Amino acid sequence: MRILLDECLPKILAAKLVGHNAKTVPQAGWASISNGKLLRLIADSGQFDLFLTMDKNLPHQNKIRELPFAIVVLRAKSNRLEHVLPFAPVLLRRLVEFQPGYAYVLAQPD
């Protein structure tokens, strides 16, 4: 799966998604772009199957049903590595569930 990590997430998380092509927004050349425009760029590029973010408002601020990729929102205490790293095994286990045009919220793993 081709995964794009929002710039609010630590880039080391991409390396933990073993077996998948994961990049960060800055690596894709889209740093500092507003959410709406970023979602359009991701869609138009056709390069990603999933957008990973911590922005809990993103699915509510944008029309996502027509998007050709899924959005996964991580609900962690912070975006510090220690708080987002536990999501890696959960994401790897659940990637097959995520469908284009839908947003999923993952709560802090135990």
Protein Blocks (a to p, Z undefined) as FASTA:
>chain_A
ZZdddfkbcfklmmmmghiacddfklnopghiafklmmmmmmmnopafbdcdfblklmmm
pcfklpcbdcdddddfblcfklmmmmmmmmmmmmmmpcghiacdddddZZ
